[in-house]
């Protein structure tokens, strides 16, 4: 079933970002994702940041093999992006977020 653009704009975006401690790449991923979400999703998102050095169980549950890793759960389909999320256009395209 396709989601219309009106439905997609009202559906809350849900993300999990897996990082490891405060590494440079993890810090950049957090900053880049927050910047994108604040600009394009305007308080219409939930972001859970999971530090696998403190919560390794979540990394096992979600089969995380590289850090940083972003998982978008909703709206579907589920998407996964690896890296520091610095390529804004690529991130927007993969997450299906319109500029």
N, C-alpha and C positions, 0 to 999 in steps of 0.2 A: 504494500500500500504506500503510495507516495504521500508525502507531507506537503501541504501547500505552503507557500511562503508566509502566509498569515499565521498558520499553526506553528511553523518553525520559529517565528519571531517570539511567540509566547511560550514556547517550550524552553524550560531552564536547561542550560548547558551544564553538564556534570563532567568534571575532570579529576583524575588522580595524577599527580606528578611525583615520580619516584626519584629521589636524589640520595646522595651519600655525603653526610656531614655538610660542611660548608666549603666544598671544593669550588674552585673558580667556575667550572662548567655548570655545576649545580646552581650556584648563585646567579649566573647569567640566564639559565633556563627559567628560574623563578621570576626574575626581573622581566625577561622578554614575554613570558606568558601573561603576567599581570598587566603589562603595558597593552598587549593585544586585547585581552579580555575587557579591560577598562575602556578601551577606545571603541571596540566593535560590539561588545555584548552588554554594555551599560547596566551593570548590576543584575544581569540576567544569567548569572552563572554561579556554580558552586565549585570551589577548588579545594581539594584535599592534598596537602603536601606530605609525603611519607618519606622519612629519612630511614633508609634501609639499615644504616648502622645502629639504629635504635629499635627498629621493627622489622627484623629480617623475615618474620613469618609472612608478612604481607607480600614481600618480594617472591617468596615461594608460591603463595596462593595465586598470584597474578603472573607467575612465570617470567619474572624480570631477569634478564641476563645482561643488560647494559644500562648504564646510568649516564645522564638523566634519561628517563623514559616518561612520556606523557601518554595517558590513555583517556580517550574521550568515550564516555558511556552513553550520553544522550545529548541531543537527539541522535538516534541511530543513523547509519550503522556505526558500530564501534570502530574506532580508529586508534592507531598507535604511531607515535613519532619518537624517534631516538635523536638525542643531541641537545644542543643548548637553545634551540628554537630561534636562532638569530636570523634565519631567512624568512622574514615576515610573509612574503607572498606565498611561499611554499606551505607554511603553517596554515595560513588562511584557506588555501586550496584543499589541503588534506582534511582540515576540520570542517570544510564546507561552510565557511563564514564569508559573507559578502562584504566588500569594502564599501 
